[in-house]
Amino acid sequence: MRVLFLVTGVGYGDATREHANIAALLKRDKKNRVFIGCYDNSYEYFKNKFPTIKISGYKIPGRNLRFQLADFISKNYNLPFTWVSIALFLKNKLSRFKPDIIVSDFEPVGILLSKIINRKCIILFGYDPILFRKYYSKNKVSMKVYFESKYFESVYNMADKVIIPSIFNGFKKIMGYNYVNPIVRSMPKQKNSKILMKKLGFKKSPIIIMLGGSDFGHSIVIELLKVAHKFDEEFIIFGSKLKGIKTRNVRYIPFKDNFYDYLKISYVLCVIVPIST
């Protein structure tokens, strides 16, 4: 079976999730083949691992911890036209690969392409309509959040199948949505933490700040850099696209495949995610 994966490149979460799915697909049958269309962080992640083609996708502006809908629309107003051009571009570029099915990690271009080449499209994403409706029935949400939910569901409704990872509804089919358990990655082989700390260049256990692949959380890092010198701690900042970090106790690492090694020697992990209100 030949599978085309279209993966959003805003951060690394979608890419690492699809890597796990791709690995399982190839392990299940060595005759299976994959091709990946992606951009930004997902392209950097996949380009040396699998056959990959670079496309365009969402642009997520802002460096604070709040998702700004108006800014998002201003940066992505022409995205529907871009999706059409990308779908036609992929149709020509994949004439030899000829996918049997398309898996889209919330890239709507996958749905357009599936209609053009007459193939089914599976959407894989973390938004849970059932959970949102339960929350919405008891709590007040902003119009922005409400319209975001409607956008997600409209994309879901155009797909042939929707798969949603969930800790509440694993391996169930509810209202046409297919729920599965989340992927739990196994830890690498245990290593002596003292030896590992020396190998990674640390004298003491560091504090890890995980930003992800987007620029969200950049403002917090700027504030941290102003006061980090006052603490007798070592900080590691993972993710984002930062520049000019030159302090004695702050180390910046855009991305590492051996992230678990750093996690093993750390004593505090801070994960920074944006909110939408």
RAHU-V293854 format. One record per backbone hydrogen bond with DSSP energy under -0.5 kcal/mol. CO is the residue of the C=O (numbers start at 1). NH is the residue of the N-H. Records with the same first field share a line. If there is no record, write none. Layout:
CO=NH + NH
//
This chain:
1=3 + 33
2=100 + 101
3=5 + 35
4=103
5=7 + 37
6=105
7=39
9=41
12=16
13=17
14=18
15=19
16=20
17=21
18=22
19=23
20=24
21=25
22=26
23=27
24=28
25=29
29=32
33=3
35=5
36=38 + 53
37=7
38=55
39=42 + 43
40=44
41=45
42=46
43=47
46=49 + 50
51=36
53=38
58=60
59=61
63=217 + 219
65=275
67=69
68=72
69=73
70=74
71=75
72=76
73=77
76=79
78=82
79=83
80=84
81=85
82=86
83=87
84=88
85=89
86=90
87=91
88=92
89=93
90=94
92=95
94=98
100=120
101=4
102=104 + 122
103=6 + 105
104=106 + 124
105=8
106=108
107=110
108=111 + 112
109=113
110=114
111=115
112=116
113=117
114=118 + 119
120=102
121=123 + 160 + 161
122=104
123=163
127=129
128=132
129=133
130=134
131=135
132=136
133=137
134=138
135=138 + 139
142=146
143=147
144=148
145=149
146=150
147=151
148=152
149=153
150=154
151=155
152=156
153=157
154=158
155=158 + 159
156=159
161=123
162=178
163=125
164=180
169=172
172=174 + 179
174=177
177=174 + 179
178=164
179=171 + 172
180=166
183=185
192=196
193=197
194=198
195=199
196=200
197=201 + 202
198=201
206=208 + 267 + 268
207=236
208=210 + 270
209=211 + 238
210=272
212=240
215=218
217=220 + 221
218=222
219=223
220=224
221=225
222=226
223=226 + 227
224=227 + 228
227=230
228=231
231=233
234=207
235=251
236=209 + 238
237=253
238=211
244=246
247=250
249=235
250=247
251=237
253=239
256=259
258=261 + 262
259=263
260=264
261=265
262=266
268=208
269=271
270=210 + 272
271=273
275=67
//
